[in-house]
């Protein structure tokens, strides 16, 4: 990861109560008076990692990271209570106000792109610009592609390992079948299915297969990741109609954007990024010809860093 900026530590961190028993971990790095940028992690339920800080020039940006409800260092771990897309949009506003930020940049990949678009469509005056990666808008067609018929044709072995945990008579709706077990009270079954759910996603995230993505699954991480992700997806991310984010993309007019999209993204195919860019005239779509979904793909990561460098001309205010 030579393209990243050097390792940095937060100059500030804390926990923000947001109601319904949820407390969000947040941190700030980089330049205290810099242009604010908030990192929106994937999943939902993925949490932030230390390397996420290094996508941004610390001499220019005021870098805000936070773990969304129920995951990472936020508590309670794996909680599904009061955990919806619109709760997370409200949380972003709470964090912005708590930190005294007037306007900020949004950076999000995969689910992070969903949350960025949902927030920006509701709070456009607060958004300086957006960098998105592996665009996901949580439409029914996108969920069906990954959990019903699409990605399974590209990764039949991984799909067989994923589906064999579910009785044959329930496999017509893998989302519902997994959610029943992940939201259930059987601790052993919940953890077993959480690990299997996470393995399926990790196994399909890269253009070039990395066996370690399948084998080295942290059960603590998988518990929150799988529970929260299935909770969101089985409920269609609380988007009504299901194509709401694409329908309302006109609200993004005037917000500059850069979309970095892997040509061979098997989780979030390029058609979604293309559809969003077609309705968002101030966004620039960059298709990476030799990459899949993961932010850590060799073709993706340098372009994300370059996109944030490109935004250095933007001033908060």
C-alpha positions as a Markdown table, in Angstrom:
| # | Residue | x | y | z |
|---|---|---|---|---|
| 1 | Unk | 0.0 | 0.0 | 0.0 |
| 2 | Unk | 2.8 | 2.4 | -1.0 |
| 3 | Unk | 0.3 | 4.9 | -2.4 |
| 4 | Unk | -1.1 | 5.7 | 1.0 |
| 5 | Unk | 0.1 | 8.6 | 3.2 |
| 6 | Unk | 2.2 | 7.8 | 6.2 |
| 7 | Unk | 0.8 | 6.2 | 9.4 |
| 8 | Unk | -0.9 | 8.8 | 11.6 |
| 9 | Unk | -2.6 | 8.7 | 15.0 |
| 10 | Unk | -5.8 | 10.6 | 16.0 |
| 11 | Unk | -5.4 | 13.9 | 17.8 |
| 12 | Unk | -8.9 | 13.5 | 19.1 |
| 13 | Unk | -11.3 | 10.7 | 19.8 |
| 14 | Unk | -14.5 | 10.2 | 21.7 |
| 15 | Unk | -17.8 | 8.5 | 22.1 |
| 16 | Unk | -21.1 | 10.2 | 21.1 |
| 17 | Unk | -24.4 | 9.0 | 22.4 |
| 18 | Unk | -27.1 | 9.1 | 19.7 |
| 19 | Unk | -30.1 | 7.6 | 21.5 |
| 20 | Unk | -31.7 | 4.2 | 21.8 |
| 21 | Unk | -28.7 | 3.0 | 23.8 |
| 22 | Unk | -26.2 | 3.6 | 20.9 |
| 23 | Unk | -22.8 | 5.2 | 21.4 |
| 24 | Unk | -20.6 | 5.9 | 18.4 |
| 25 | Unk | -16.9 | 5.9 | 18.5 |
| 26 | Unk | -15.3 | 8.8 | 16.4 |
| 27 | Unk | -11.8 | 10.1 | 15.9 |
| 28 | Unk | -10.1 | 13.0 | 14.2 |
| 29 | Unk | -6.7 | 13.0 | 12.4 |
| 30 | Unk | -4.7 | 15.2 | 10.2 |
| 31 | Unk | -4.9 | 19.0 | 10.2 |
| 32 | Unk | -7.1 | 20.5 | 12.9 |
| 33 | Unk | -8.1 | 23.5 | 10.7 |
| 34 | Unk | -8.1 | 21.5 | 7.4 |
| 35 | Unk | -10.9 | 20.8 | 5.0 |
| 36 | Unk | -13.2 | 18.3 | 6.8 |
| 37 | Unk | -13.7 | 14.9 | 5.2 |
| 38 | Unk | -15.7 | 12.1 | 6.8 |
| 39 | Unk | -14.9 | 8.4 | 6.0 |
| 40 | Unk | -18.0 | 6.2 | 5.6 |
| 41 | Unk | -17.1 | 2.6 | 6.0 |
| 42 | Unk | -18.8 | -0.3 | 4.2 |
| 43 | Unk | -21.0 | -3.1 | 5.3 |
| 44 | Unk | -23.2 | -1.9 | 6.9 |
| 45 | Unk | -21.5 | -3.2 | 9.9 |
| 46 | Unk | -17.9 | -3.2 | 8.7 |
| 47 | Unk | -16.3 | -0.6 | 11.0 |
| 48 | Unk | -13.2 | 1.5 | 10.3 |
| 49 | Unk | -9.6 | 0.4 | 10.1 |
| 50 | Unk | -6.4 | 2.3 | 10.8 |
| 51 | Unk | -5.3 | 2.3 | 7.1 |
| 52 | Unk | -8.5 | 4.3 | 6.3 |
| 53 | Unk | -6.8 | 7.4 | 7.8 |
| 54 | Unk | -4.0 | 7.2 | 5.2 |
| 55 | Unk | -6.1 | 7.8 | 2.1 |
| 56 | Unk | -6.1 | 11.5 | 2.9 |
| 57 | Unk | -3.3 | 14.1 | 2.9 |
| 58 | Unk | -2.9 | 14.9 | 6.6 |
| 59 | Unk | -1.4 | 18.3 | 5.9 |
| 60 | Unk | -4.6 | 19.4 | 4.2 |
| 61 | Unk | -7.5 | 17.4 | 5.5 |
| 62 | Unk | -9.3 | 17.3 | 8.9 |
| 63 | Unk | -10.1 | 13.5 | 8.7 |
| 64 | Unk | -13.1 | 12.2 | 10.6 |
| 65 | Unk | -13.6 | 8.5 | 11.0 |
| 66 | Unk | -16.5 | 6.9 | 13.0 |
| 67 | Unk | -17.9 | 3.4 | 13.5 |
| 68 | Unk | -21.6 | 3.2 | 12.5 |
| 69 | Unk | -24.2 | 1.8 | 14.9 |
| 70 | Unk | -23.5 | -1.6 | 16.3 |
| 71 | Unk | -20.0 | -2.2 | 14.8 |
| 72 | Unk | -16.3 | -1.5 | 15.3 |
| 73 | Unk | -15.8 | 0.3 | 18.6 |
| 74 | Unk | -19.3 | 1.6 | 18.8 |
| 75 | Unk | -21.7 | -0.1 | 21.2 |
| 76 | Unk | -23.7 | -2.2 | 21.7 |
| 77 | Unk | -21.9 | -4.6 | 19.4 |
| 78 | Unk | -24.1 | -6.2 | 16.8 |
| 79 | Unk | -27.3 | -4.3 | 17.9 |
| 80 | Unk | -30.1 | -4.2 | 15.4 |
| 81 | Unk | -32.3 | -1.9 | 17.6 |
| 82 | Unk | -32.9 | 1.5 | 16.0 |
| 83 | Unk | -30.4 | 0.7 | 13.3 |
| 84 | Unk | -31.6 | 1.9 | 9.9 |
| 85 | Unk | -30.3 | 3.9 | 7.0 |
| 86 | Unk | -32.1 | 7.0 | 8.2 |
| 87 | Unk | -30.8 | 6.6 | 11.7 |
| 88 | Unk | -27.3 | 6.6 | 10.2 |
| 89 | Unk | -28.1 | 9.7 | 8.1 |
| 90 | Unk | -29.2 | 11.4 | 11.3 |
| 91 | Unk | -26.0 | 10.3 | 13.1 |
| 92 | Unk | -23.9 | 12.0 | 10.5 |
| 93 | Unk | -25.7 | 15.3 | 11.2 |
| 94 | Unk | -25.2 | 14.7 | 14.9 |
| 95 | Unk | -21.4 | 14.2 | 14.4 |
| 96 | Unk | -21.1 | 17.2 | 12.1 |
| 97 | Unk | -22.8 | 19.5 | 14.7 |
| 98 | Unk | -20.9 | 17.9 | 17.6 |
| 99 | Unk | -17.6 | 18.7 | 15.9 |
| 100 | Unk | -18.6 | 22.2 | 14.8 |
| 101 | Unk | -18.3 | 21.5 | 11.1 |
| 102 | Unk | -20.3 | 23.7 | 8.7 |
| 103 | Unk | -19.6 | 21.7 | 5.4 |
| 104 | Unk | -17.6 | 18.6 | 4.7 |
| 105 | Unk | -16.5 | 16.1 | 2.0 |
| 106 | Unk | -17.9 | 12.6 | 2.0 |
| 107 | Unk | -15.8 | 9.6 | 1.2 |
| 108 | Unk | -17.5 | 6.2 | 1.0 |
| 109 | Unk | -17.2 | 2.8 | -0.7 |
| 110 | Unk | -19.8 | 0.1 | -1.2 |
| 111 | Unk | -22.3 | 0.6 | 1.6 |
| 112 | Unk | -20.4 | 3.8 | 2.4 |
| 113 | Unk | -21.4 | 5.1 | -1.0 |
| 114 | Unk | -25.0 | 4.3 | -0.3 |
| 115 | Unk | -24.9 | 6.2 | 3.0 |
| 116 | Unk | -23.1 | 9.1 | 1.3 |
| 117 | Unk | -25.7 | 9.4 | -1.4 |
| 118 | Unk | -28.6 | 9.1 | 1.1 |
| 119 | Unk | -27.1 | 11.8 | 3.3 |
| 120 | Unk | -26.2 | 14.2 | 0.4 |
| 121 | Unk | -29.6 | 13.9 | -1.1 |
| 122 | Unk | -31.1 | 15.1 | 2.2 |
| 123 | Unk | -28.4 | 17.6 | 3.2 |
| 124 | Unk | -26.9 | 18.9 | -0.1 |
| 125 | Unk | -25.9 | 22.3 | 1.4 |
| 126 | Unk | -23.7 | 20.6 | 3.9 |
| 127 | Unk | -21.7 | 18.6 | 1.3 |
| 128 | Unk | -18.6 | 20.1 | -0.4 |
| 129 | Unk | -18.1 | 17.0 | -2.6 |
| 130 | Unk | -18.0 | 13.2 | -2.7 |
| 131 | Unk | -15.6 | 10.4 | -3.6 |
| 132 | Unk | -17.4 | 7.1 | -4.0 |
| 133 | Unk | -16.1 | 3.6 | -4.7 |
| 134 | Unk | -18.0 | 0.5 | -5.8 |
| 135 | Unk | -21.4 | 2.2 | -5.9 |
| 136 | Unk | -24.3 | 0.4 | -4.2 |
| 137 | Unk | -27.8 | 1.9 | -4.1 |
| 138 | Unk | -29.5 | -1.0 | -2.4 |
| 139 | Unk | -32.1 | -1.5 | -5.1 |
| 140 | Unk | -33.8 | -4.9 | -5.3 |
| 141 | Unk | -32.0 | -5.8 | -8.5 |
| 142 | Unk | -28.6 | -5.2 | -6.8 |
| 143 | Unk | -29.5 | -7.4 | -3.8 |
| 144 | Unk | -30.9 | -10.1 | -6.1 |
| 145 | Unk | -27.7 | -10.0 | -8.1 |
| 146 | Unk | -25.5 | -10.8 | -5.1 |
| 147 | Unk | -27.8 | -13.0 | -3.1 |
| 148 | Unk | -30.0 | -14.8 | -5.7 |
| 149 | Unk | -28.7 | -14.9 | -9.3 |
| 150 | Unk | -25.6 | -13.1 | -10.6 |
| 151 | Unk | -22.5 | -13.3 | -8.6 |
| 152 | Unk | -23.2 | -17.0 | -7.9 |
| 153 | Unk | -22.5 | -17.7 | -11.6 |
| 154 | Unk | -19.1 | -16.1 | -11.4 |
| 155 | Unk | -18.1 | -17.8 | -8.1 |
| 156 | Unk | -20.0 | -21.1 | -8.1 |
| 157 | Unk | -17.6 | -22.8 | -5.5 |
| 158 | Unk | -18.0 | -19.9 | -3.0 |
| 159 | Unk | -21.8 | -19.9 | -3.6 |
| 160 | Unk | -22.0 | -23.6 | -2.9 |
| 161 | Unk | -20.2 | -23.1 | 0.4 |
| 162 | Unk | -22.5 | -20.2 | 1.2 |
| 163 | Unk | -25.8 | -21.9 | 0.3 |
| 164 | Unk | -25.1 | -25.3 | 1.8 |
| 165 | Unk | -25.7 | -23.8 | 5.3 |
| 166 | Unk | -29.3 | -23.4 | 4.4 |
| 167 | Unk | -31.9 | -26.2 | 3.9 |
| 168 | Unk | -32.8 | -26.7 | 0.2 |
| 169 | Unk | -36.4 | -25.6 | 0.8 |
| 170 | Unk | -35.3 | -22.2 | 2.0 |
| 171 | Unk | -32.6 | -21.4 | -0.7 |
| 172 | Unk | -35.1 | -19.5 | -2.9 |
| 173 | Unk | -34.6 | -16.6 | -0.5 |
| 174 | Unk | -31.1 | -16.7 | 0.9 |
| 175 | Unk | -31.4 | -13.2 | 2.5 |
| 176 | Unk | -34.4 | -14.2 | 4.6 |
| 177 | Unk | -32.9 | -17.6 | 5.5 |
| 178 | Unk | -29.7 | -16.1 | 6.7 |
| 179 | Unk | -31.4 | -13.3 | 8.5 |
| 180 | Unk | -33.6 | -15.7 | 10.4 |
| 181 | Unk | -30.5 | -17.4 | 11.8 |
| 182 | Unk | -28.4 | -14.2 | 12.3 |
| 183 | Unk | -31.2 | -12.5 | 14.2 |
| 184 | Unk | -32.1 | -15.6 | 16.2 |
| 185 | Unk | -31.3 | -16.6 | 19.7 |
| 186 | Unk | -29.1 | -19.7 | 19.0 |
| 187 | Unk | -25.6 | -18.4 | 19.7 |
| 188 | Unk | -23.8 | -21.2 | 17.9 |
| 189 | Unk | -26.0 | -21.0 | 14.8 |
| 190 | Unk | -25.7 | -17.2 | 14.8 |
| 191 | Unk | -21.9 | -17.3 | 14.8 |
| 192 | Unk | -21.7 | -20.1 | 12.3 |
| 193 | Unk | -23.9 | -18.3 | 9.8 |
| 194 | Unk | -22.1 | -15.0 | 10.5 |
| 195 | Unk | -18.8 | -16.5 | 9.5 |
| 196 | Unk | -20.3 | -18.1 | 6.4 |
| 197 | Unk | -22.0 | -14.8 | 5.3 |
| 198 | Unk | -18.7 | -12.9 | 5.7 |
| 199 | Unk | -16.7 | -15.6 | 3.8 |
| 200 | Unk | -19.1 | -15.3 | 0.8 |
| 201 | Unk | -18.6 | -11.5 | 0.6 |
| 202 | Unk | -14.8 | -11.7 | 1.1 |
| 203 | Unk | -14.4 | -14.4 | -1.4 |
| 204 | Unk | -16.1 | -12.3 | -4.1 |
| 205 | Unk | -14.5 | -8.9 | -3.5 |
| 206 | Unk | -11.3 | -9.2 | -5.5 |
| 207 | Unk | -10.6 | -9.7 | -9.2 |
| 208 | Unk | -7.7 | -12.0 | -8.2 |
| 209 | Unk | -8.6 | -14.6 | -5.6 |
| 210 | Unk | -7.0 | -14.3 | -2.2 |
| 211 | Unk | -7.6 | -17.5 | -0.2 |
| 212 | Unk | -6.8 | -15.6 | 3.1 |
| 213 | Unk | -10.0 | -13.6 | 2.5 |
| 214 | Unk | -12.0 | -16.8 | 3.0 |
| 215 | Unk | -10.0 | -18.4 | 5.8 |
| 216 | Unk | -9.1 | -15.6 | 8.2 |
| 217 | Unk | -12.4 | -14.5 | 9.4 |
| 218 | Unk | -12.6 | -12.8 | 12.8 |
| 219 | Unk | -15.7 | -14.1 | 14.5 |
| 220 | Unk | -16.2 | -10.9 | 16.5 |
| 221 | Unk | -16.1 | -8.8 | 13.3 |
| 222 | Unk | -18.3 | -11.3 | 11.5 |
| 223 | Unk | -21.0 | -11.2 | 14.2 |
| 224 | Unk | -21.7 | -7.5 | 13.7 |
| 225 | Unk | -21.0 | -7.4 | 10.0 |
| 226 | Unk | -23.4 | -10.3 | 9.1 |
| 227 | Unk | -26.1 | -9.4 | 11.5 |
| 228 | Unk | -26.3 | -5.7 | 10.6 |
| 229 | Unk | -25.8 | -6.3 | 6.8 |
| 230 | Unk | -28.5 | -8.9 | 6.6 |
| 231 | Unk | -30.8 | -6.7 | 8.8 |
| 232 | Unk | -30.4 | -3.8 | 6.3 |
| 233 | Unk | -30.7 | -5.9 | 3.2 |
| 234 | Unk | -33.7 | -8.0 | 4.2 |
| 235 | Unk | -35.5 | -4.7 | 4.8 |
| 236 | Unk | -34.4 | -3.1 | 1.6 |
| 237 | Unk | -32.3 | -0.6 | 3.5 |
| 238 | Unk | -35.6 | 1.2 | 4.4 |
| 239 | Unk | -35.7 | 2.8 | 1.0 |
| 240 | Unk | -39.2 | 3.4 | -0.4 |
| 241 | Unk | -39.4 | 3.0 | -3.3 |
| 242 | Unk | -36.5 | 0.7 | -3.7 |
| 243 | Unk | -34.9 | 2.9 | -6.3 |
| 244 | Unk | -35.3 | 6.0 | -4.2 |
| 245 | Unk | -31.6 | 7.0 | -4.2 |
| 246 | Unk | -31.3 | 6.8 | -8.0 |
| 247 | Unk | -34.7 | 8.6 | -8.4 |
| 248 | Unk | -33.6 | 11.5 | -6.2 |
| 249 | Unk | -30.1 | 11.8 | -7.7 |
| 250 | Unk | -31.1 | 15.2 | -9.1 |
| 251 | Unk | -30.7 | 16.5 | -5.5 |
| 252 | Unk | -26.9 | 16.0 | -6.0 |
| 253 | Unk | -26.8 | 18.7 | -8.7 |
| 254 | Unk | -23.9 | 21.0 | -8.2 |
| 255 | Unk | -22.1 | 18.7 | -5.8 |
| 256 | Unk | -18.7 | 17.7 | -7.4 |
| 257 | Unk | -18.0 | 14.0 | -7.3 |
| 258 | Unk | -15.6 | 11.3 | -8.3 |
| 259 | Unk | -16.7 | 7.7 | -8.7 |
| 260 | Unk | -14.0 | 5.0 | -8.8 |
| 261 | Unk | -15.5 | 1.8 | -10.0 |
| 262 | Unk | -13.9 | -1.6 | -10.8 |
| 263 | Unk | -14.8 | -2.9 | -14.2 |
| 264 | Unk | -15.1 | -6.5 | -12.8 |
| 265 | Unk | -16.8 | -5.6 | -9.5 |
| 266 | Unk | -18.9 | -8.8 | -8.9 |
| 267 | Unk | -20.5 | -7.4 | -5.8 |
| 268 | Unk | -21.6 | -4.0 | -7.0 |
| 269 | Unk | -21.5 | -4.2 | -10.9 |
| 270 | Unk | -20.5 | -1.0 | -12.9 |
| 271 | Unk | -24.1 | -0.6 | -14.2 |
| 272 | Unk | -25.1 | 1.0 | -10.9 |
| 273 | Unk | -22.2 | 3.5 | -10.9 |
| 274 | Unk | -23.0 | 4.3 | -14.5 |
| 275 | Unk | -26.7 | 4.9 | -13.7 |
| 276 | Unk | -25.8 | 7.2 | -10.9 |
| 277 | Unk | -23.3 | 9.2 | -12.9 |
| 278 | Unk | -25.8 | 9.5 | -15.7 |
| 279 | Unk | -28.1 | 11.4 | -13.3 |
| 280 | Unk | -25.4 | 13.4 | -11.5 |
| 281 | Unk | -23.8 | 15.6 | -14.2 |
| 282 | Unk | -21.1 | 17.1 | -11.8 |
| 283 | Unk | -19.7 | 13.6 | -11.1 |
| 284 | Unk | -16.8 | 12.1 | -12.9 |
| 285 | Unk | -16.9 | 8.3 | -13.4 |
| 286 | Unk | -13.6 | 6.5 | -13.5 |
| 287 | Unk | -13.8 | 2.9 | -14.5 |
| 288 | Unk | -10.7 | 0.8 | -13.4 |
| 289 | Unk | -10.2 | -1.8 | -16.1 |
| 290 | Unk | -8.3 | -4.3 | -14.0 |
| 291 | Unk | -10.2 | -4.3 | -10.6 |
| 292 | Unk | -13.0 | -5.9 | -8.7 |
| 293 | Unk | -14.8 | -4.5 | -5.6 |
| 294 | Unk | -12.3 | -4.2 | -2.8 |
| 295 | Unk | -10.8 | -0.8 | -1.9 |
| 296 | Unk | -7.4 | -2.6 | -1.5 |
| 297 | Unk | -7.3 | -3.7 | -5.2 |
| 298 | Unk | -4.1 | -2.6 | -6.8 |
| 299 | Unk | -6.0 | -0.6 | -9.4 |
| 300 | Unk | -8.5 | 0.9 | -7.0 |
| 301 | Unk | -6.5 | 2.3 | -4.0 |
| 302 | Unk | -4.1 | 4.6 | -5.9 |
| 303 | Unk | -7.1 | 6.2 | -7.7 |
| 304 | Unk | -8.9 | 6.8 | -4.4 |
| 305 | Unk | -5.9 | 8.6 | -3.0 |
| 306 | Unk | -5.6 | 10.5 | -6.3 |
| 307 | Unk | -9.2 | 11.5 | -6.1 |
| 308 | Unk | -8.8 | 13.0 | -2.7 |
| 309 | Unk | -5.7 | 14.8 | -3.9 |
| 310 | Unk | -7.8 | 16.2 | -6.7 |
| 311 | Unk | -10.2 | 17.6 | -4.2 |
| 312 | Unk | -7.5 | 19.5 | -2.3 |
| 313 | Unk | -8.5 | 22.7 | -4.1 |
| 314 | Unk | -11.9 | 22.7 | -2.3 |
| 315 | Unk | -12.0 | 25.0 | 0.7 |
| 316 | Unk | -14.5 | 24.6 | 3.5 |
| 317 | Unk | -16.7 | 27.6 | 3.9 |
